[in-house]
Amino acid sequence: MAALATRFFPKASVETIADFEAFLSVSLFCFGGLLMSVSIIVADKYMPGEWF
């Protein structure tokens, strides 16, 4: 992942790339949780029953 980041940002420092990688991993984790929540809300409209 660091090699890909250095291709996009060739003049960035090591600390900046490390911060970018940390931000990217947190944002992907949050995106996964949001996607799961939205899919449950959408599935609740089409599947009868109590989920929670």
PyMOL Python script that loads the backbone (N, CA, C, O; Angstrom):
from pymol import cmd

cmd.read_pdbstr("""\
ATOM      1  N   MET A   1       0.820  -1.182   0.000  1.00  0.00           N
ATOM      2  CA  MET A   1       0.000   0.000   0.000  1.00  0.00           C
ATOM      3  C   MET A   1       0.871   1.255   0.000  1.00  0.00           C
ATOM      4  O   MET A   1       0.518   2.258  -0.620  1.00  0.00           O
ATOM      5  N   ALA A   2       1.986   1.200   0.681  1.00  0.00           N
ATOM      6  CA  ALA A   2       2.864   2.369   0.733  1.00  0.00           C
ATOM      7  C   ALA A   2       3.456   2.670  -0.639  1.00  0.00           C
ATOM      8  O   ALA A   2       3.646   3.834  -0.991  1.00  0.00           O
ATOM      9  N   ALA A   3       3.747   1.633  -1.411  1.00  0.00           N
ATOM     10  CA  ALA A   3       4.296   1.852  -2.750  1.00  0.00           C
ATOM     11  C   ALA A   3       3.277   2.539  -3.651  1.00  0.00           C
ATOM     12  O   ALA A   3       3.633   3.386  -4.470  1.00  0.00           O
ATOM     13  N   LEU A   4       2.024   2.174  -3.497  1.00  0.00           N
ATOM     14  CA  LEU A   4       0.974   2.811  -4.282  1.00  0.00           C
ATOM     15  C   LEU A   4       0.794   4.269  -3.870  1.00  0.00           C
ATOM     16  O   LEU A   4       0.589   5.142  -4.714  1.00  0.00           O
ATOM     17  N   ALA A   5       0.872   4.520  -2.580  1.00  0.00           N
ATOM     18  CA  ALA A   5       0.732   5.903  -2.102  1.00  0.00           C
ATOM     19  C   ALA A   5       1.896   6.762  -2.570  1.00  0.00           C
ATOM     20  O   ALA A   5       1.707   7.934  -2.894  1.00  0.00           O
ATOM     21  N   THR A   6       3.102   6.195  -2.610  1.00  0.00           N
ATOM     22  CA  THR A   6       4.244   6.991  -3.082  1.00  0.00           C
ATOM     23  C   THR A   6       4.172   7.262  -4.576  1.00  0.00           C
ATOM     24  O   THR A   6       4.736   8.246  -5.054  1.00  0.00           O
ATOM     25  N   ARG A   7       3.489   6.406  -5.316  1.00  0.00           N
ATOM     26  CA  ARG A   7       3.291   6.698  -6.745  1.00  0.00           C
ATOM     27  C   ARG A   7       2.359   7.877  -6.941  1.00  0.00           C
ATOM     28  O   ARG A   7       2.583   8.715  -7.815  1.00  0.00           O
ATOM     29  N   PHE A   8       1.303   7.945  -6.121  1.00  0.00           N
ATOM     30  CA  PHE A   8       0.352   9.050  -6.242  1.00  0.00           C
ATOM     31  C   PHE A   8       0.904  10.343  -5.660  1.00  0.00           C
ATOM     32  O   PHE A   8       0.623  11.428  -6.171  1.00  0.00           O
ATOM     33  N   PHE A   9       1.689  10.231  -4.592  1.00  0.00           N
ATOM     34  CA  PHE A   9       2.249  11.401  -3.917  1.00  0.00           C
ATOM     35  C   PHE A   9       3.766  11.258  -3.823  1.00  0.00           C
ATOM     36  O   PHE A   9       4.277  10.926  -2.753  1.00  0.00           O
ATOM     37  N   PRO A  10       4.492  11.495  -4.895  1.00  0.00           N
ATOM     38  CA  PRO A  10       5.943  11.240  -4.878  1.00  0.00           C
ATOM     39  C   PRO A  10       6.735  12.168  -3.961  1.00  0.00           C
ATOM     40  O   PRO A  10       7.823  11.796  -3.520  1.00  0.00           O
ATOM     41  N   LYS A  11       6.231  13.353  -3.664  1.00  0.00           N
ATOM     42  CA  LYS A  11       6.969  14.292  -2.818  1.00  0.00           C
ATOM     43  C   LYS A  11       6.535  14.250  -1.357  1.00  0.00           C
ATOM     44  O   LYS A  11       7.021  15.041  -0.548  1.00  0.00           O
ATOM     45  N   ALA A  12       5.636  13.347  -1.012  1.00  0.00           N
ATOM     46  CA  ALA A  12       5.138  13.275   0.364  1.00  0.00           C
ATOM     47  C   ALA A  12       6.161  12.614   1.272  1.00  0.00           C
ATOM     48  O   ALA A  12       6.947  11.771   0.840  1.00  0.00           O
ATOM     49  N   SER A  13       6.137  13.009   2.526  1.00  0.00           N
ATOM     50  CA  SER A  13       7.068  12.424   3.504  1.00  0.00           C
ATOM     51  C   SER A  13       6.537  11.079   3.996  1.00  0.00           C
ATOM     52  O   SER A  13       5.393  10.709   3.732  1.00  0.00           O
ATOM     53  N   VAL A  14       7.383  10.370   4.708  1.00  0.00           N
ATOM     54  CA  VAL A  14       7.010   9.063   5.232  1.00  0.00           C
ATOM     55  C   VAL A  14       5.880   9.202   6.249  1.00  0.00           C
ATOM     56  O   VAL A  14       4.972   8.372   6.288  1.00  0.00           O
ATOM     57  N   GLU A  15       5.934  10.245   7.069  1.00  0.00           N
ATOM     58  CA  GLU A  15       4.886  10.458   8.066  1.00  0.00           C
ATOM     59  C   GLU A  15       3.539  10.745   7.414  1.00  0.00           C
ATOM     60  O   GLU A  15       2.500  10.287   7.890  1.00  0.00           O
ATOM     61  N   THR A  16       3.561  11.498   6.332  1.00  0.00           N
ATOM     62  CA  THR A  16       2.324  11.814   5.632  1.00  0.00           C
ATOM     63  C   THR A  16       1.713  10.567   5.019  1.00  0.00           C
ATOM     64  O   THR A  16       0.497  10.379   5.070  1.00  0.00           O
ATOM     65  N   ILE A  17       2.536   9.727   4.449  1.00  0.00           N
ATOM     66  CA  ILE A  17       2.031   8.485   3.856  1.00  0.00           C
ATOM     67  C   ILE A  17       1.508   7.553   4.942  1.00  0.00           C
ATOM     68  O   ILE A  17       0.499   6.879   4.734  1.00  0.00           O
ATOM     69  N   ALA A  18       2.167   7.499   6.093  1.00  0.00           N
ATOM     70  CA  ALA A  18       1.684   6.673   7.197  1.00  0.00           C
ATOM     71  C   ALA A  18       0.341   7.185   7.702  1.00  0.00           C
ATOM     72  O   ALA A  18      -0.556   6.396   7.998  1.00  0.00           O
ATOM     73  N   ASP A  19       0.201   8.509   7.803  1.00  0.00           N
ATOM     74  CA  ASP A  19      -1.084   9.086   8.210  1.00  0.00           C
ATOM     75  C   ASP A  19      -2.172   8.792   7.191  1.00  0.00           C
ATOM     76  O   ASP A  19      -3.311   8.496   7.554  1.00  0.00           O
ATOM     77  N   PHE A  20      -1.823   8.873   5.927  1.00  0.00           N
ATOM     78  CA  PHE A  20      -2.786   8.577   4.872  1.00  0.00           C
ATOM     79  C   PHE A  20      -3.236   7.123   4.923  1.00  0.00           C
ATOM     80  O   PHE A  20      -4.419   6.836   4.739  1.00  0.00           O
ATOM     81  N   GLU A  21      -2.309   6.206   5.172  1.00  0.00           N
ATOM     82  CA  GLU A  21      -2.668   4.794   5.262  1.00  0.00           C
ATOM     83  C   GLU A  21      -3.557   4.521   6.468  1.00  0.00           C
ATOM     84  O   GLU A  21      -4.480   3.710   6.385  1.00  0.00           O
ATOM     85  N   ALA A  22      -3.290   5.186   7.585  1.00  0.00           N
ATOM     86  CA  ALA A  22      -4.141   5.019   8.766  1.00  0.00           C
ATOM     87  C   ALA A  22      -5.541   5.562   8.494  1.00  0.00           C
ATOM     88  O   ALA A  22      -6.538   4.935   8.855  1.00  0.00           O
ATOM     89  N   PHE A  23      -5.611   6.723   7.859  1.00  0.00           N
ATOM     90  CA  PHE A  23      -6.906   7.303   7.507  1.00  0.00           C
ATOM     91  C   PHE A  23      -7.660   6.392   6.545  1.00  0.00           C
ATOM     92  O   PHE A  23      -8.871   6.214   6.677  1.00  0.00           O
ATOM     93  N   LEU A  24      -6.959   5.823   5.590  1.00  0.00           N
ATOM     94  CA  LEU A  24      -7.601   4.955   4.613  1.00  0.00           C
ATOM     95  C   LEU A  24      -8.152   3.688   5.260  1.00  0.00           C
ATOM     96  O   LEU A  24      -9.253   3.254   4.919  1.00  0.00           O
ATOM     97  N   SER A  25      -7.414   3.094   6.177  1.00  0.00           N
ATOM     98  CA  SER A  25      -7.899   1.877   6.824  1.00  0.00           C
ATOM     99  C   SER A  25      -9.111   2.163   7.702  1.00  0.00           C
ATOM    100  O   SER A  25     -10.047   1.365   7.736  1.00  0.00           O
ATOM    101  N   VAL A  26      -9.109   3.286   8.412  1.00  0.00           N
ATOM    102  CA  VAL A  26     -10.262   3.647   9.241  1.00  0.00           C
ATOM    103  C   VAL A  26     -11.471   3.959   8.371  1.00  0.00           C
ATOM    104  O   VAL A  26     -12.591   3.572   8.705  1.00  0.00           O
ATOM    105  N   SER A  27     -11.257   4.648   7.270  1.00  0.00           N
ATOM    106  CA  SER A  27     -12.382   4.988   6.403  1.00  0.00           C
ATOM    107  C   SER A  27     -12.968   3.744   5.735  1.00  0.00           C
ATOM    108  O   SER A  27     -14.184   3.667   5.557  1.00  0.00           O
ATOM    109  N   LEU A  28     -12.145   2.782   5.366  1.00  0.00           N
ATOM    110  CA  LEU A  28     -12.677   1.531   4.804  1.00  0.00           C
ATOM    111  C   LEU A  28     -13.460   0.745   5.841  1.00  0.00           C
ATOM    112  O   LEU A  28     -14.482   0.142   5.514  1.00  0.00           O
ATOM    113  N   PHE A  29     -13.000   0.741   7.087  1.00  0.00           N
ATOM    114  CA  PHE A  29     -13.732   0.067   8.154  1.00  0.00           C
ATOM    115  C   PHE A  29     -15.093   0.725   8.373  1.00  0.00           C
ATOM    116  O   PHE A  29     -16.101   0.033   8.518  1.00  0.00           O
ATOM    117  N   CYS A  30     -15.126   2.051   8.396  1.00  0.00           N
ATOM    118  CA  CYS A  30     -16.388   2.773   8.571  1.00  0.00           C
ATOM    119  C   CYS A  30     -17.321   2.553   7.384  1.00  0.00           C
ATOM    120  O   CYS A  30     -18.533   2.426   7.556  1.00  0.00           O
ATOM    121  N   PHE A  31     -16.759   2.509   6.190  1.00  0.00           N
ATOM    122  CA  PHE A  31     -17.572   2.255   5.000  1.00  0.00           C
ATOM    123  C   PHE A  31     -18.216   0.874   5.066  1.00  0.00           C
ATOM    124  O   PHE A  31     -19.374   0.707   4.685  1.00  0.00           O
ATOM    125  N   GLY A  32     -17.467  -0.116   5.549  1.00  0.00           N
ATOM    126  CA  GLY A  32     -18.029  -1.461   5.689  1.00  0.00           C
ATOM    127  C   GLY A  32     -19.177  -1.488   6.677  1.00  0.00           C
ATOM    128  O   GLY A  32     -20.195  -2.131   6.423  1.00  0.00           O
ATOM    129  N   GLY A  33     -19.032  -0.800   7.798  1.00  0.00           N
ATOM    130  CA  GLY A  33     -20.111  -0.735   8.777  1.00  0.00           C
ATOM    131  C   GLY A  33     -21.324  -0.005   8.249  1.00  0.00           C
ATOM    132  O   GLY A  33     -22.457  -0.423   8.488  1.00  0.00           O
ATOM    133  N   LEU A  34     -21.099   1.084   7.534  1.00  0.00           N
ATOM    134  CA  LEU A  34     -22.210   1.827   6.944  1.00  0.00           C
ATOM    135  C   LEU A  34     -22.929   0.993   5.889  1.00  0.00           C
ATOM    136  O   LEU A  34     -24.158   0.999   5.821  1.00  0.00           O
ATOM    137  N   LEU A  35     -22.173   0.283   5.077  1.00  0.00           N
ATOM    138  CA  LEU A  35     -22.777  -0.570   4.057  1.00  0.00           C
ATOM    139  C   LEU A  35     -23.612  -1.678   4.686  1.00  0.00           C
ATOM    140  O   LEU A  35     -24.695  -1.998   4.195  1.00  0.00           O
ATOM    141  N   MET A  36     -23.117  -2.258   5.762  1.00  0.00           N
ATOM    142  CA  MET A  36     -23.866  -3.303   6.451  1.00  0.00           C
ATOM    143  C   MET A  36     -25.151  -2.735   7.062  1.00  0.00           C
ATOM    144  O   MET A  36     -26.205  -3.366   6.979  1.00  0.00           O
ATOM    145  N   SER A  37     -25.073  -1.572   7.664  1.00  0.00           N
ATOM    146  CA  SER A  37     -26.256  -0.955   8.272  1.00  0.00           C
ATOM    147  C   SER A  37     -27.312  -0.622   7.222  1.00  0.00           C
ATOM    148  O   SER A  37     -28.499  -0.876   7.426  1.00  0.00           O
ATOM    149  N   VAL A  38     -26.885  -0.063   6.120  1.00  0.00           N
ATOM    150  CA  VAL A  38     -27.837   0.288   5.067  1.00  0.00           C
ATOM    151  C   VAL A  38     -28.453  -0.961   4.460  1.00  0.00           C
ATOM    152  O   VAL A  38     -29.644  -0.970   4.148  1.00  0.00           O
ATOM    153  N   SER A  39     -27.666  -2.014   4.288  1.00  0.00           N
ATOM    154  CA  SER A  39     -28.224  -3.241   3.712  1.00  0.00           C
ATOM    155  C   SER A  39     -29.232  -3.878   4.655  1.00  0.00           C
ATOM    156  O   SER A  39     -30.207  -4.470   4.192  1.00  0.00           O
ATOM    157  N   ILE A  40     -29.028  -3.774   5.959  1.00  0.00           N
ATOM    158  CA  ILE A  40     -30.008  -4.303   6.913  1.00  0.00           C
ATOM    159  C   ILE A  40     -31.287  -3.478   6.873  1.00  0.00           C
ATOM    160  O   ILE A  40     -32.385  -4.029   6.943  1.00  0.00           O
ATOM    161  N   ILE A  41     -31.150  -2.164   6.761  1.00  0.00           N
ATOM    162  CA  ILE A  41     -32.339  -1.315   6.686  1.00  0.00           C
ATOM    163  C   ILE A  41     -33.131  -1.609   5.412  1.00  0.00           C
ATOM    164  O   ILE A  41     -34.359  -1.673   5.445  1.00  0.00           O
ATOM    165  N   VAL A  42     -32.438  -1.786   4.299  1.00  0.00           N
ATOM    166  CA  VAL A  42     -33.125  -2.091   3.039  1.00  0.00           C
ATOM    167  C   VAL A  42     -33.748  -3.485   3.093  1.00  0.00           C
ATOM    168  O   VAL A  42     -34.872  -3.676   2.631  1.00  0.00           O
ATOM    169  N   ALA A  43     -33.032  -4.457   3.651  1.00  0.00           N
ATOM    170  CA  ALA A  43     -33.569  -5.814   3.736  1.00  0.00           C
ATOM    171  C   ALA A  43     -34.767  -5.877   4.668  1.00  0.00           C
ATOM    172  O   ALA A  43     -35.642  -6.723   4.485  1.00  0.00           O
ATOM    173  N   ASP A  44     -34.824  -5.004   5.658  1.00  0.00           N
ATOM    174  CA  ASP A  44     -35.940  -4.999   6.597  1.00  0.00           C
ATOM    175  C   ASP A  44     -37.245  -4.615   5.912  1.00  0.00           C
ATOM    176  O   ASP A  44     -38.322  -5.018   6.351  1.00  0.00           O
ATOM    177  N   LYS A  45     -37.149  -3.838   4.840  1.00  0.00           N
ATOM    178  CA  LYS A  45     -38.359  -3.454   4.118  1.00  0.00           C
ATOM    179  C   LYS A  45     -38.963  -4.642   3.375  1.00  0.00           C
ATOM    180  O   LYS A  45     -40.179  -4.700   3.189  1.00  0.00           O
ATOM    181  N   TYR A  46     -38.131  -5.586   2.951  1.00  0.00           N
ATOM    182  CA  TYR A  46     -38.608  -6.677   2.113  1.00  0.00           C
ATOM    183  C   TYR A  46     -38.738  -8.004   2.865  1.00  0.00           C
ATOM    184  O   TYR A  46     -39.355  -8.931   2.340  1.00  0.00           O
ATOM    185  N   MET A  47     -38.187  -8.129   4.056  1.00  0.00           N
ATOM    186  CA  MET A  47     -38.272  -9.357   4.832  1.00  0.00           C
ATOM    187  C   MET A  47     -39.133  -9.110   6.064  1.00  0.00           C
ATOM    188  O   MET A  47     -38.810  -8.254   6.887  1.00  0.00           O
ATOM    189  N   PRO A  48     -40.216  -9.847   6.192  1.00  0.00           N
ATOM    190  CA  PRO A  48     -41.081  -9.622   7.355  1.00  0.00           C
ATOM    191  C   PRO A  48     -40.439 -10.183   8.637  1.00  0.00           C
ATOM    192  O   PRO A  48     -39.596 -11.080   8.597  1.00  0.00           O
ATOM    193  N   GLY A  49     -40.867  -9.623   9.758  1.00  0.00           N
ATOM    194  CA  GLY A  49     -40.379 -10.107  11.043  1.00  0.00           C
ATOM    195  C   GLY A  49     -39.622  -9.054  11.807  1.00  0.00           C
ATOM    196  O   GLY A  49     -39.263  -8.001  11.279  1.00  0.00           O
ATOM    197  N   GLU A  50     -39.389  -9.364  13.063  1.00  0.00           N
ATOM    198  CA  GLU A  50     -38.642  -8.457  13.934  1.00  0.00           C
ATOM    199  C   GLU A  50     -37.178  -8.882  13.952  1.00  0.00           C
ATOM    200  O   GLU A  50     -36.876 -10.040  14.239  1.00  0.00           O
ATOM    201  N   TRP A  51     -36.281  -7.975  13.654  1.00  0.00           N
ATOM    202  CA  TRP A  51     -34.862  -8.281  13.637  1.00  0.00           C
ATOM    203  C   TRP A  51     -34.217  -7.995  14.975  1.00  0.00           C
ATOM    204  O   TRP A  51     -33.332  -8.725  15.421  1.00  0.00           O
ATOM    205  N   PHE A  52     -34.668  -6.928  15.611  1.00  0.00           N
ATOM    206  CA  PHE A  52     -34.020  -6.508  16.847  1.00  0.00           C
ATOM    207  C   PHE A  52     -34.992  -6.515  17.994  1.00  0.00           C
ATOM    208  O   PHE A  52     -34.620  -6.187  19.121  1.00  0.00           O
TER     209      PHE A  52
END
""", "prot")
cmd.dss("prot")
cmd.show_as("cartoon", "prot")
cmd.util.cbc("prot")
cmd.orient("prot")
